Amino acid sequence: MQNNTLQQYKNAIRKKYEKEKEGKYFDYLYKPSRGKLRDFCWLIFENNPTKDDLNVFSNLLGLDFDHTKKNKFKETKDKFRPIETFFKGETDPSNIDAINMAAILVGFEQRPFKKFYENSKTKTEQPEKKSKKRSFFLDFKSLFF
């Protein structure tokens, strides 16, 4: 089930990308390149990233986000290659951190994958059936109405 769910996650990110590439961040997303995606990533992370997003940043790039380390960050351009090719439809990345970073870049809400996976599990579980006990008042009311 996880592979199927991972594919659903990737498809949802791609769908969000198709919508977002025409939007506010057109300059970064329309014809993505490693450099554009890297610069866009910095822009996003300058504006109060979540703890989960910071973990993705650290896992993918091998360094913690630090406003004073922009020059060190600029050396990580090649880490954005799988995201670039994913957005262009050329590859299907297997690196979960690259996929999660793609989700961050397009503003996909149900990220990281773990959150998406847990949410999909709860949606597929059947809700418990409610007891067929009825209150006396409801039965009495139905006699007259």
Sequence and secondary structure as in RCSB ss.txt:
>XXXX:A:sequence
MQNNTLQQYKNAIRKKYEKEKEGKYFDYLYKPSRGKLRDFCWLIFENNPTKDDLNVFSNLLGLDFDHTKKNKFKE
TKDKFRPIETFFKGETDPSNIDAINMAAILVGFEQRPFKKFYENSKTKTEQPEKKSKKRSFFLDFKSLFF
>XXXX:A:secstr
 HHHHHHHHHHHHHHHHHHHTTSTTHHHHSS  HHHHHHHHHHHHTS   HHHHHHHHHHHSS   GGGHHHHHT
TGGGGHHHHHHHTTS     HHHHHHHHHHHT SS SHHHHHHHHHHHHS          HHHHHHHHH 
